């Protein structure tokens, strides 16, 4: 047989097994995975000897700031950073200018991303007090799910009133769509931030955690769970930071409530005693970090996402209480988690489950994405598990270079990113075309 692409001699990695095999691609789809015959030919043959071939990594929580905040990032630079970091699909959040809360603004964003993105993308629209009647149209336009800010973050977007939110969640249940929650309580955050601004002699990282305390997260998570139980809606808790938050999610799952969740690399590899990095919700103390690893392994937390949230260097260099919250993460996430595999915190199969398969299943993209099954999109993240290199902030492709991991050596490097059968990154260099990426929908 003749194919468009054959990847041979690699180790194919799924959530359940790793096997030495090849993979063949036709028309942007996986034709088969298995033994490559000597009679099989292709327009391009990639020798993956000594490398692992993973289903393309999905980062289902990024802020590419496009439109309206493009001095911080845009879809071209954000998707370039993703591709160079081994990510083949992203899901972008709605707190842009204008906010992505109407079908009109959703379609405008699709047009922008179609013109700029190197990789495939999905979009979350916002739920607010004013768009209950637009939800069907947003689903038809291709919304991945919906986003609700229970507490404010970048953009100071208010939570819908609870009456409206209940109706929106009931409609989501009827539409079969999942709602993602930024789980913080603004009233608690405002009170304790004011208290902490007057404190002296406290490490800034610990101060940030005190300013937005764990109870702010747990109260919001509990609210979301109660709403899900009442309405029957599927919910997702974004960027879980705490042991207590994970415990609430575990209890809800045992009750049969349709809740999934994610955490982020900065919560797994940093704690509040390290150098202060302002991010919402904040980085917590060591006991929470250990609990998050446990929750990933036991399945309480379902997936990993970067919450890539860039700001300009000027903004991030402002004093602690003036600087906006957010870090670059889409280009470093894969490297950090591959290092965790090498450190035996998780297995490489766990990583595929957490960063590819689970995001696809949670957000309705499976089996189009997130697997190595015949007929799936030919998205691959090809990694060298033995290669070592330091993360260099200045070499990141994002407009912002703010990372807590500058100069950190990682073991395990993405060496190629393939999107629908096309190499968009090889050996750290962009090889794809701007505008190749396309909207993916449930």
N, C-alpha and C positions, 0 to 999 in steps of 0.2 A: 504493500500500500504506500501511497505517497501522501505526505502531510505537509502542512505549512511549517510546523516546528516539531522537532523531537528533542526532548531533554533526556539524556541517557546517563547511565552509570551513577546516578545520585541515590540518596536515601530518601524515599518518600515518607513523609511524616503526617500521620493523622492523629486524631485525639485518642485513638486506641492502639495504634501500632506503628512501627517503623520498619520499612522493608526496602531492600535493594531492588530497584525497578526503574523503568523508564516511563515517560509520559509523552503522549502524542497529541498534537493540537491541529484542528481544522476549523477554519472560519470563526476563530476566536473562542471556540469551545474545546473542552477536553474530549478527545476522540476515544482514548482509552488510557488506562494506567496499568502497566504490567511489563511483560517481557517484550523487548524490542527485537523483532526478527531481523536477520541480516538482509532480508529482502525489503525491509521498510526504508523508505527514503523521505527526505523532507527538503524544503527550500532552505531551512536553516537547522543545523544540528548543534546543540549546546552540550558540551561535555561537563557534567556535574560531578565528576569523580572527586571524592573526598568532601562533598557538600551535601547539605540537607535541603530538600525541596518541600516547603511548607505551603499549604493553601494560603493565598494572599492574605496578609494581615489587614484587618479592618479596624480602623480607629473611629469608633462611633461617637466621639465627643471632641470636636474641634471648634475653634472660633477663628475663622479666616477673615473676619472683620469687613467683608465685602458684601454690600456696598456701604459707603458713608464713613468708614473708619480706616480707609486704605493707607493712611500714613503708618498704621500699626502693622498691617498685613493685607494681602489680597489673595485671590484664588490662584494667581500664578505663582507667587512666592510660597504660599502655604502648601500648595500641591507639589511644588518642586521639593520642598523640605520633606514632605511625606514620602515621595517617591525615593528620595535619596536615603531615607531612613528605613526603607523596606516595607512601607505601607502602600497598599494597592487600592483601597477604598476608604473614604472618610465620610462622616456624617457631620454636617455643619449646623451650628446653633443659631437661633433667630435674633439674638440681641445685637443687631446691626442698626444702621440708620438709613432708611426707615426700618423699623422692626418688621420682621417677617411674620405678619399676623393676618394678611389677607391673600387671597388667590392672586391678585394683581401683583403684590410685592413678591410673592413666592415665584411667580413666573418670570419676573424681572431678574430675580436672583439666579434662576435656572439659566437664563440667557447669558448672564455674566459668567457663570461657572463654565458653561459650555464653550465659551470663547477662550477661557484662560486655563482650565484645569488639565494637568498632565495625567491625572488618574480619575477613576470613577468616583462619584460623589452621591450622597443623599442629603436631604434637607429636612430639618425640623421646623415647622411653624410654631409660633407662640399661641397659647391660649390666654386670653384676657377677658375683660368684662364685655367686650364689644364684638366678638367674632363667633358667638355660639352658632349663628345661622350660616356661617361660612365653612363649617367643618366638613360637610359633604364635598363642597367644591375643592377644598384643600386636599382632601383625600384623592379626588379625581385628578388633581394636578400632579399628584405623585408624592405627597408627604410620606415620610418614613414613619412618623409618629408625631406626637405633640409634646411641647415643652411647657412646664409650669414652674415659675419661680415662686416658691413659698416664702422665700426671703430674698431681699435685693442683693444683686451682685453688679457686675459691670453693666451700666445702662440704667440702673435704678428702676427696673421694671417691677410694677406692683403685682402681687398675687390677685387673681380674680376674687371677688366676693364669694363667700362659701356657697351661697345659694346658686350663683351662676356656675361655680366650679362643679357642684354636684350635678347640675344639668349637663354640663360638658362631659363629665365622666360617664354619665348614663348614656350619652350619645356615643362616646368612644366605645362603650361596651357593645352597643348595637352595631357600630361600624367595624368592630373587631380590631381596633387600633389601640396601641399602647401609649401611655402618657409617661414621660420622664419628668422627675421632680428634682429641682434644686432644693435640697432639704435643709433650710435654715429658718430661724424665727427672727424676723427683723427687729421686733420690739426688744427681745433679749439682747441681740447684738448691739443695738443702739445704746442700751443702758450700760452694758459692761464695757463697751468701747469708750464711752465717756469716763467711766471709772478708771480704766487703764491709762488713758491719756494723762492722768494726773499722778501716775505712779512713777517712781524713780528707783534705780538700782536693781531692776528686774531685767533678766536677759530678754532681748527683743523677741526672740522666737517664742519663748514662754508667754510673753505679754500678748502676742498675737493670738495664741490659743486661749488665753483668759478672756480676751476681748470678744471672741465669738465661741463661747464655751460649748462643751460636749452636749449640754442639755438643749442648746439651740438646735443642734442636729437631731437629737433623739425625739424632741417634741414634734419637730416637723416630720420626721419619718413616721412616728406614731399617728400623726394626723393623716398622712397619705395612706397608711395602711387601713385606718378606720374608714376613710372615704372609699377605698377599693373594696373593702368588705361590704359596705353599704350599697355601692353602685354596681358591683360585679365587674368593674373595669380592670384591665391589665395595667399594672404600673411598674415603673423602673425607678430606682433610687440612684441618682448620679453621685459620683465621687464620694463614696462613704469613707469617713476618716476615723471612726471610733469603734472600740470594742463593743460598747453598749449599742451603737447603731447596728452593728452586725448581728448582735443577739436579738434585737427586735425583728430583724428580717428573718432570722432562723425560726423564731416563734411563729411568725406570720405564715411562713412556708408550711410549717407543720399543721397549721389550721386549714391549709388549702387555699389561702389567699394568693391571687396571681401576682406575685411580686418577684422581680429580679433586681439585680444591683450591680454596680461596678465600683472599683477603686482605681487609683492612679499611681503611676510610678513614684511621684514625689512623696506620697504618703507611705510607700513601701520602703523607700531607700533613705528617707530623711526623718529626723524627729525634731521636736521643738527646741531641743538643746543645741542643735546645729546652728550655723549661720542663718539669720532671719531671712526668710523669703516670704513676702506678702502674697498670699493666695487664699481664695475663698472656696470652700471652708478651709480653715487654717491647718497647717501641719501640726500633728499632735505629739504627745510624749511617747517614749519607747514602748510602753505597755500596749498602746494602741497599734503601733507598727507590728509588733509580734502577733497580735490578735488578727490583724488584717491578713497576714500570711496564712495563718491557720484557717481563716474563713475562705480564702482562695482554694486551698487544698481540699477542704471538706465540702466545697460546693455551696456554702452559704452566700458568698459573693460570686457572681456568675461570670464576670468578665473584667477585662482591663481596658481602660481608655486613657488617653493622655490628658484630656482637658487642656489642650494646647490653647493658650490665651495670651498672645503677645501684646505688648505695648511698646511705645517708642522708648529709646534709651533715656531721653530726657525725663519722661514720666517715671520710669523705674528708678531713676537716680534722685527723685524727690525724697524729702524726709519721710520717715516710716508712716506717719498717719496721713500723709498727703499722696503718697504713691498709689497708683491703682493696683488692684490684685490680679495676678496671673503670671504664668511662666510659659516659656516655649517647651514643648514636649513631643511633638509629632515626629521629630527627626531622631530623638534619642531613646524613645520608648522601647523599640525592638532590641537595641543593643543592651539596655539595662536588663531586660527580662531574659535575654540569652545568657547574660552573665549569671543571673539567678539560677538558670538551668545548670550552668557549669558549677555553681556553688551548691547544687543539689537542694535548693529551696523548693523547686518544682521540677517536674520532668519536662522534656521537650514536648511530649504528648499533652501534658497539662497546659503548656503554653499555647499549643494549637487550639485546644478547647477554649481557653480563656480569651484569646486574641483574634481568633478567626471563626471557629465554629459557633461559639456562643453568641457573639454579636450578630452573626447572620441569622441564627435561629430566633433570638429575642426580637429582632426588628423585621422579621419576615422576609429576609433575603435568601434563606436556605431553601433548596440546594443550588440556587443560582450562584451564590457566593459561599465561601467558608468551607469548602470541601474539595476533594480530588476525585469526585465521581464523574463518570462519563456524562456529557451534556452540560456540566457546569461551566461557568465562565472560566477561561484559562488564565486565572490569576494565581501567581506564584511569588512567594518570597523565598529566594534562594540564599542560604546562609552558610558561612564558614564557621563552624562551632569552635574552632581552635585558634582562629586569628585574633590577635590582641592589638588594640589601638586605644589612644586616649581621645576622649571627647574634647573637641576644641570649639569653644563658644564662637570664636571669630570665623569659623568655617561653616557654621550653620547657614542654611539657605533661607531661613526666615528673615524678614526685615528686622525683627528684634533678635537679639542674641542672649536674652536673659535665661540662664539655666543654672540650677544648683550643682550641675554635674561637670562644670568646666574642669578639665585636666584629670578627670576620673578615667582610669584605665578599665576598659571592658574586654571581656573574652567572649567572642561570638559576634560576628559582624555580618549584616546583610550585604551580599555582593551583587545581587541582581533583583530587580522588581519587574514582574511581567504582568501586564494588564490586558486581558482578553487576547492573549497570544503575542503581544508586542512588548519588547523590552523597553521600559521607560527609564531604567537605571541599570548601568553595568559598572562594576568596580568603582562605585561612588560618584560616577558622572552621569548626568542626565543624558539620555539617548532618545527619549520620546519627544512628541510634538505637543506644544501648547495647544489646548483645545481638543486633544484626543479623548479626554475623559468625558463621560456621559452620565446623565442622571440615572440612578438605579432606584427602583421602586418595589414595594412589597408585592 
